[in-house]
Amino acid sequence: MRIGLKGFLLASSALMISGIAAADGGDIEERIAALEAMVAELKAELAAERADMDEAIVRLDKVEQATPTDRSFATNTGFMVGDTTFKLAGFIDVDAHATTLSDGGITSNSIARDFYIPGATPIGGDEMSFTDLTAQGSRFAVTAQKPVGDKTVTGYLELDFLGSAQGNELVSSSFSPRLRRAYIDYGNWRVGQEWSTFQNTSAIPESASFLVLSDGMVFVRQAQLRYTHGNWQFAIENPNTTSLNIGSRDENLLPDVVARYNMKGDFGNISIAGIARQLRADLGPTEEEVFGYGLSVAGRVKVGDKDDIRFNLTGGEGLGRYIGLAASRATALDPNGDLEAISSYGGLVAWRHPFGETARFNVGYSGLFVDNPSYLGGGATKSVQSAYGAILWDIAPKVTTGVELLHGIRELESGAEGDLTRFTFSTKYAF
C-alpha cells in the first residue's frame, strides 16, 4: 500500500508541474525546480523501501534453504526472568520394541521392557515374545543461569519417564516423571546428581533404543561433589555396597572417590579414570568392610573424515553397580563372616559410519566377566554379552528415525544361559 501511495504522489506532482506551467509564467522556473526536488526525494525513498523489501525476501529464502545448524532462529537463546536466563530443551521419543526371550519373561511394568538391562535377561523358563510401544523415554530439561560477581551460577534439571512407579498401560498410560540429573555449577565446582565422574559419556554408542551395549559399560548417575581443573577432575560420590548374599547395604561411612584425566584434540577424546571405594556392611554385632577399586579407559576416537570408534575398557575389584547396570555385585560375605570384594572386568567397542546425506550405521559389541567366589554356588551371573546393529537417519530437521537389532546373552556360574533378541523402531524429535 505504501508503494502505491508514493507512486500516486509522483504522478500527482507531475500533474501539478503541468498545471503551474499553464497558469503562471513569472515564477515558473523556481516552482518547477522546487517540485523537481520534491519528486527526486520521493523517488529516493521509494527506491530505499524497495531495496529493504528485496533484502527481506532474500533472507527468508535463505532461511528456508538452510540446514538446521544454519538457522539462527533455531538457537536456544532462552528467556529472561529478572537477571536469570532460562533455557528449555529435550526430545519426544517414541519406540516400538519386539522382544524374544529364550528362557522366561520380563514383567510388563519392568524397566527392562523399555531398554536392555543385561542382568534382567531371564534364565530357566520357557521362550516368550512380546511387543511394546512406549513414549516413556521422552525427556525434558531446563537450565537456569545467573551472573554472580565475575562468575555465573548454573542450575540444571533433567527428567524423563522411564521406570515410572506410577501409571500403567490399561487406559491412559499416565506415567510419572523421574529425576535424571539435577546439579549446580559455580566456577570449577559441580554439586548435585550427575553422571559419575568415573564414566565418559562420549563413549556411549548411538542407538535407536534408549541404551545398548550396557554389559561392559560404566553407567551411573548419582549425587556428587566434583572439582574440575584443566584436564583433571576429582569427585566424591554417593556410596552404596551391593552384595550377592547379604543384599544391598547402604551403610557406608566414606564416599566413593574418583579421579579422572581427560585428553582432547582433533583425534577425539580419551579419558583415564580411577575409583576407590569403601565397601561396608553393618551386620549388628560386627561391622565388615573391604577396599574396592577400579580403572577405566574410555573415549571416542575419530576415524577418517566422518567415522568414529567409541570404546570403554574397565576392570577392578568391588566395582559392582558401576559397570553393566549392576549386572554383578561388589561384594560377598564368605563362610568366615568376612566381606570379600568381587573382581570383574569388561568393555565395549562401537563403530559409527555416516553415509548419504543424513544417515549413519552403527555396530558394536560389549561384555562383562565376573570372578564370583566358588562358595556362592552356581546362581551368580558369570558373564553378560551383547552385540547390535542400528541404522538411523534424519528425515527432517531434528527428527530422527531408526531401526535396530540387538542380541544379548547372560550366563550363570552353573553354565546355564538365557538370551534376548530385540528389534526396535524409533522416532525422535529434539527441541
C-alpha positions as CSV (number, residue, x, y, z in Angstrom):
1,M,0.0,0.0,0.0
2,R,2.8,2.4,0.8
3,I,4.5,1.8,-2.6
4,G,1.2,2.5,-4.4
5,L,0.7,5.8,-2.4
6,K,4.1,7.1,-3.3
7,G,3.6,6.3,-6.9
8,F,0.4,8.2,-6.8
9,L,2.2,11.2,-5.2
10,L,4.8,11.1,-8.0
11,A,2.0,11.2,-10.6
12,S,0.2,14.0,-8.8
13,S,3.4,16.0,-8.6
14,A,3.9,15.7,-12.4
15,L,0.3,17.0,-12.9
16,M,0.9,19.9,-10.6
17,I,4.0,20.9,-12.6
18,S,2.0,20.9,-15.8
19,G,-0.8,23.0,-14.1
20,I,1.6,25.5,-12.8
21,A,3.3,25.9,-16.1
22,A,0.0,26.7,-17.7
23,A,-1.2,29.1,-15.0
24,D,1.8,31.2,-14.2
25,G,4.8,32.1,-16.4
26,G,6.7,34.5,-14.0
27,D,7.8,32.2,-11.2
28,I,7.6,29.0,-13.3
29,E,11.3,28.2,-13.2
30,E,11.6,28.4,-9.4
31,R,8.4,26.5,-8.7
32,I,9.4,23.8,-11.2
33,A,12.9,23.4,-9.5
34,A,11.2,23.1,-6.1
35,L,8.8,20.4,-7.3
36,E,11.5,18.5,-9.1
37,A,13.5,18.4,-5.8
38,M,10.4,17.0,-4.1
39,V,9.9,14.4,-6.7
40,A,13.6,13.3,-6.5
41,E,13.3,12.9,-2.7
42,L,10.1,10.8,-3.1
43,K,11.9,8.6,-5.7
44,A,14.9,8.1,-3.4
45,E,12.6,7.0,-0.5
46,L,10.7,4.6,-2.8
47,A,13.9,3.0,-4.0
48,A,15.2,2.5,-0.5
49,E,12.0,0.9,0.6
50,R,12.0,-1.5,-2.4
51,A,15.6,-2.4,-1.5
52,D,14.6,-3.2,2.1
53,M,11.8,-5.4,0.9
54,D,14.1,-7.3,-1.6
55,E,16.6,-7.9,1.2
56,A,13.9,-9.3,3.5
57,I,12.7,-11.7,0.7
58,V,16.3,-12.9,0.2
59,R,16.7,-13.5,3.9
60,L,13.5,-15.6,4.0
61,D,14.6,-17.6,1.0
62,K,18.0,-18.4,2.7
63,V,16.2,-19.5,5.9
64,E,14.0,-21.9,4.0
65,Q,17.0,-23.4,2.3
66,A,19.4,-23.5,5.3
67,T,20.3,-26.6,7.3
68,P,19.1,-26.7,10.9
69,T,22.5,-25.6,12.3
70,D,22.5,-22.6,10.0
71,R,19.1,-21.3,11.2
72,S,19.7,-18.5,13.7
73,F,16.1,-18.8,14.9
74,A,16.8,-22.5,16.0
75,T,19.4,-21.3,18.5
76,N,18.1,-21.8,22.0
77,T,18.9,-18.3,23.3
78,G,16.4,-18.7,26.2
79,F,14.3,-16.1,28.0
80,M,15.0,-13.8,30.9
81,V,13.2,-13.6,34.3
82,G,14.9,-10.9,36.2
83,D,18.6,-11.4,35.8
84,T,18.3,-15.1,35.3
85,T,18.4,-16.7,31.8
86,F,16.3,-19.9,31.3
87,K,16.7,-22.4,28.5
88,L,14.4,-25.3,27.7
89,A,15.4,-28.5,25.8
90,G,14.5,-32.1,25.4
91,F,13.0,-34.6,23.0
92,I,9.9,-36.6,22.2
93,D,10.9,-40.2,21.8
94,V,8.5,-43.0,20.6
95,D,9.9,-46.6,20.5
96,A,8.4,-49.9,19.3
97,H,10.2,-53.0,20.7
98,A,9.6,-56.6,19.5
99,T,11.4,-58.8,22.0
100,T,12.1,-62.6,22.2
101,L,13.4,-64.2,25.3
102,S,14.8,-67.8,25.2
103,D,14.2,-68.6,28.9
104,G,11.4,-66.8,30.6
105,G,9.6,-63.5,30.6
106,I,10.0,-59.9,31.9
107,T,7.1,-58.4,33.8
108,S,5.1,-55.7,31.9
109,N,6.0,-53.0,34.4
110,S,9.7,-53.7,34.4
111,I,12.1,-51.0,33.0
112,A,13.8,-53.9,31.2
113,R,10.9,-53.8,28.7
114,D,12.0,-50.3,27.7
115,F,15.7,-50.8,27.2
116,Y,18.4,-53.5,27.5
117,I,19.4,-54.3,31.1
118,P,21.9,-57.3,30.9
119,G,21.3,-58.6,34.4
120,A,17.5,-58.8,33.8
121,T,17.7,-61.4,31.0
122,P,15.9,-64.4,32.4
123,I,17.3,-68.0,32.6
124,G,15.4,-71.2,33.2
125,G,12.0,-70.6,31.8
126,D,10.0,-71.0,28.6
127,E,10.5,-69.0,25.4
128,M,8.4,-65.8,25.4
129,S,7.8,-63.0,22.9
130,F,6.1,-59.6,23.2
131,T,5.8,-56.2,21.6
132,D,5.9,-52.8,23.4
133,L,5.1,-49.3,22.2
134,T,6.2,-46.6,24.5
135,A,7.0,-42.9,24.8
136,Q,8.4,-43.0,28.3
137,G,11.9,-42.2,27.0
138,S,10.8,-38.7,26.2
139,R,12.9,-36.1,28.1
140,F,12.7,-32.5,29.3
141,A,15.4,-30.3,30.7
142,V,15.6,-26.7,32.0
143,T,18.8,-24.7,32.5
144,A,19.0,-21.5,34.6
145,Q,22.0,-19.2,34.6
146,K,22.6,-16.1,36.7
147,P,25.6,-13.8,37.0
148,V,27.2,-13.6,40.4
149,G,30.1,-11.2,40.5
150,D,32.6,-12.2,37.8
151,K,31.2,-15.8,37.6
152,T,28.0,-17.5,36.7
153,V,25.8,-19.8,38.7
154,T,24.1,-22.5,36.6
155,G,21.4,-24.8,37.6
156,Y,20.3,-27.8,35.5
157,L,17.3,-30.1,36.0
158,E,16.5,-33.1,33.7
159,L,13.5,-35.5,33.8
160,D,12.2,-38.4,31.8
161,F,9.5,-41.1,32.4
162,L,11.4,-44.4,32.2
163,G,10.8,-46.9,35.0
164,S,7.9,-44.9,36.4
165,A,6.4,-46.4,39.6
166,Q,3.1,-44.7,38.8
167,G,0.9,-45.4,35.9
168,N,0.1,-48.4,33.7
169,E,-0.9,-49.3,30.1
170,L,-4.6,-50.1,30.8
171,V,-6.2,-46.8,29.8
172,S,-4.2,-43.6,29.9
173,S,-0.5,-44.7,30.3
174,S,-0.1,-41.8,32.7
175,F,3.5,-42.3,33.8
176,S,5.2,-40.1,36.3
177,P,8.5,-38.3,35.7
178,R,11.7,-39.4,37.3
179,L,14.8,-37.4,38.2
180,R,17.8,-38.0,35.9
181,R,20.1,-35.1,36.6
182,A,20.0,-32.1,38.9
183,Y,23.1,-30.1,39.7
184,I,24.5,-26.6,40.3
185,D,27.7,-25.2,38.7
186,Y,29.8,-22.4,40.1
187,G,33.3,-21.8,38.9
188,N,35.2,-25.1,38.8
189,W,32.7,-26.8,41.1
190,R,29.7,-29.0,40.3
191,V,27.4,-30.3,43.1
192,G,24.2,-32.4,42.6
193,Q,23.1,-35.5,40.8
194,E,25.1,-36.1,37.6
195,W,26.9,-38.7,35.5
196,S,29.6,-40.4,37.6
197,T,33.0,-38.8,37.1
198,F,34.1,-42.4,36.5
199,Q,32.1,-42.5,33.3
200,N,32.9,-41.0,29.9
201,T,29.5,-40.3,28.4
202,S,31.0,-39.7,24.9
203,A,31.7,-43.5,24.7
204,I,28.0,-44.3,24.8
205,P,27.2,-45.8,21.3
206,E,24.5,-44.1,19.2
207,S,21.4,-46.3,19.1
208,A,17.7,-46.4,18.1
209,S,16.8,-47.6,21.6
210,F,17.4,-45.8,24.8
211,L,20.7,-47.7,25.6
212,V,22.7,-50.5,24.0
213,L,26.0,-52.4,24.8
214,S,25.5,-51.7,28.6
215,D,27.1,-55.0,29.5
216,G,30.6,-53.7,29.8
217,M,29.7,-50.0,30.0
218,V,30.4,-47.8,33.0
219,F,26.9,-46.2,33.5
220,V,26.0,-44.4,36.8
221,R,24.2,-41.2,37.7
222,Q,24.4,-40.2,41.4
223,A,24.8,-37.3,43.8
224,Q,28.4,-36.0,44.0
225,L,30.7,-33.0,44.6
226,R,33.1,-32.5,41.6
227,Y,36.0,-30.2,41.1
228,T,37.5,-29.6,37.6
229,H,40.9,-28.1,36.9
230,G,42.1,-28.1,33.4
231,N,42.2,-31.7,32.2
232,W,41.8,-33.1,35.7
233,Q,38.5,-33.9,37.6
234,F,38.2,-35.0,41.2
235,A,35.0,-36.1,42.9
236,I,33.4,-37.6,46.0
237,E,30.3,-39.5,45.1
238,N,27.4,-41.3,46.8
239,P,28.4,-44.7,48.1
240,N,26.4,-48.0,48.1
241,T,27.6,-51.5,48.8
242,T,25.9,-54.3,46.8
243,S,26.4,-57.9,47.9
244,L,25.5,-61.3,46.4
245,N,24.4,-63.0,49.7
246,I,23.5,-60.2,52.2
247,G,21.6,-57.8,49.9
248,S,22.4,-54.2,49.1
249,R,23.9,-52.3,52.0
250,D,23.6,-48.5,52.4
251,E,25.8,-48.3,55.4
252,N,29.0,-46.7,54.1
253,L,30.8,-44.1,56.1
254,L,33.1,-42.8,53.4
255,P,32.0,-41.6,49.9
256,D,33.4,-43.2,46.7
257,V,36.4,-41.2,45.5
258,V,37.1,-40.7,41.7
259,A,40.0,-39.0,39.9
260,R,40.0,-38.6,36.1
261,Y,42.3,-37.2,33.4
262,N,40.8,-36.1,30.0
263,M,42.7,-35.8,26.8
264,K,41.1,-33.9,23.9
265,G,42.2,-33.0,20.4
266,D,41.5,-33.3,16.7
267,F,41.6,-37.1,17.2
268,G,38.6,-37.0,19.6
269,N,38.8,-37.6,23.3
270,I,40.2,-40.3,25.7
271,S,39.8,-40.3,29.5
272,I,41.6,-42.3,32.2
273,A,39.6,-42.7,35.5
274,G,40.3,-44.4,38.7
275,I,37.9,-45.1,41.6
276,A,38.5,-46.1,45.3
277,R,35.6,-47.4,47.4
278,Q,34.9,-48.3,51.0
279,L,32.6,-51.4,50.9
280,R,30.9,-51.8,54.2
281,A,28.1,-53.9,55.9
282,D,26.8,-53.3,59.4
283,L,25.8,-56.8,60.5
284,G,24.7,-56.0,64.0
285,P,27.3,-57.4,66.3
286,T,30.0,-57.0,63.7
287,E,30.9,-54.4,61.1
288,E,32.6,-55.7,58.0
289,E,34.4,-53.7,55.3
290,V,36.8,-54.1,52.4
291,F,38.5,-51.9,49.9
292,G,37.3,-51.7,46.3
293,Y,39.0,-50.0,43.3
294,G,38.8,-49.8,39.6
295,L,40.4,-48.3,36.5
296,S,38.6,-47.3,33.3
297,V,39.9,-46.0,29.9
298,A,37.2,-44.7,27.6
299,G,36.6,-42.3,24.8
300,R,35.6,-41.5,21.2
301,V,38.2,-41.5,18.5
302,K,37.7,-40.1,15.0
303,V,38.4,-42.4,12.1
304,G,38.7,-40.7,8.7
305,D,36.6,-37.6,7.9
306,K,33.3,-38.8,9.5
307,D,33.6,-42.2,11.2
308,D,34.3,-42.7,14.9
309,I,35.1,-45.6,17.3
310,R,33.7,-45.5,20.8
311,F,35.1,-47.7,23.5
312,N,35.2,-48.4,27.2
313,L,37.6,-50.8,29.0
314,T,37.2,-51.2,32.7
315,G,38.3,-53.6,35.5
316,G,38.8,-53.8,39.2
317,E,37.6,-55.3,42.5
318,G,34.4,-54.3,44.1
319,L,33.1,-52.3,41.1
320,G,29.7,-53.9,41.3
321,R,27.0,-51.4,40.2
322,Y,29.4,-49.1,38.3
323,I,29.6,-51.5,35.3
324,G,26.9,-53.4,33.4
325,L,23.9,-51.7,35.0
326,A,24.6,-53.6,38.2
327,A,24.7,-57.0,36.4
328,S,27.2,-58.1,39.1
329,R,27.6,-57.3,42.8
330,A,30.6,-55.6,44.5
331,T,30.9,-58.0,47.5
332,A,30.0,-61.3,49.1
333,L,30.2,-62.5,52.7
334,D,32.5,-65.5,52.9
335,P,31.9,-68.5,55.2
336,N,34.2,-66.9,57.9
337,G,32.0,-63.8,58.0
338,D,34.4,-61.6,56.2
339,L,33.4,-59.2,53.4
340,E,35.1,-60.0,50.1
341,A,35.4,-57.7,47.0
342,I,34.4,-59.4,43.8
343,S,36.6,-58.9,40.7
344,S,35.1,-58.0,37.3
345,Y,36.3,-56.6,34.0
346,G,34.5,-55.6,30.8
347,G,34.3,-53.2,28.0
348,L,32.6,-52.2,24.7
349,V,33.6,-51.1,21.2
350,A,31.3,-49.5,18.7
351,W,31.8,-48.1,15.2
352,R,29.7,-45.2,13.8
353,H,29.7,-44.7,10.0
354,P,27.7,-41.9,8.4
355,F,26.5,-42.3,4.8
356,G,24.3,-40.4,2.4
357,E,23.0,-37.0,3.4
358,T,21.8,-37.7,7.0
359,A,22.1,-41.4,7.6
360,R,24.5,-43.4,9.7
361,F,25.2,-47.1,10.5
362,N,26.3,-48.3,14.0
363,V,27.6,-51.7,15.0
364,G,29.2,-52.8,18.2
365,Y,30.0,-55.5,20.9
366,S,30.1,-55.4,24.7
367,G,30.8,-57.8,27.5
368,L,31.2,-58.1,31.3
369,F,33.0,-61.0,33.0
370,V,32.8,-61.7,36.8
371,D,35.0,-63.7,39.0
372,N,32.5,-64.9,41.6
373,P,33.6,-66.8,44.8
374,S,33.1,-70.5,44.4
375,Y,31.3,-70.8,47.8
376,L,28.3,-69.0,46.3
377,G,27.4,-71.9,44.1
378,G,26.2,-71.6,40.5
379,G,23.4,-69.0,40.8
380,A,25.5,-65.8,40.3
381,T,25.9,-64.1,36.9
382,K,29.2,-65.1,35.4
383,S,29.0,-63.0,32.2
384,V,26.8,-60.9,30.1
385,Q,27.5,-60.1,26.4
386,S,25.7,-58.3,23.6
387,A,26.1,-57.1,20.0
388,Y,23.9,-54.8,18.0
389,G,23.5,-53.0,14.6
390,A,21.5,-49.9,14.0
391,I,20.7,-47.5,11.1
392,L,19.5,-44.0,11.9
393,W,18.6,-41.2,9.6
394,D,17.3,-37.6,9.9
395,I,14.1,-37.5,8.0
396,A,13.6,-33.8,8.8
397,P,15.4,-31.1,10.8
398,K,15.8,-32.6,14.4
399,V,13.6,-35.6,13.5
400,T,15.4,-38.9,13.6
401,T,14.1,-42.3,12.7
402,G,16.0,-45.5,13.4
403,V,15.9,-49.3,13.3
404,E,18.0,-51.6,15.4
405,L,18.6,-55.3,16.1
406,L,20.2,-56.3,19.4
407,H,21.1,-59.8,20.8
408,G,22.3,-60.3,24.4
409,I,23.4,-63.4,26.3
410,R,23.5,-63.9,30.1
411,E,25.4,-66.9,31.6
412,L,25.4,-68.1,35.2
413,E,28.3,-69.8,37.1
414,S,26.5,-73.1,36.7
415,G,26.7,-72.8,32.9
416,A,23.0,-72.1,32.4
417,E,22.3,-69.4,29.8
418,G,19.4,-67.2,28.6
419,D,19.3,-64.8,25.7
420,L,17.4,-61.8,24.5
421,T,16.8,-60.7,20.9
422,R,15.1,-57.3,20.4
423,F,14.1,-55.3,17.3
424,T,13.5,-51.6,17.8
425,F,11.9,-49.0,15.6
426,S,12.1,-45.4,16.9
427,T,11.2,-41.8,16.0
428,K,12.6,-38.9,17.9
429,Y,12.1,-35.1,17.7
430,A,14.6,-33.0,19.6
431,F,13.8,-29.4,20.6
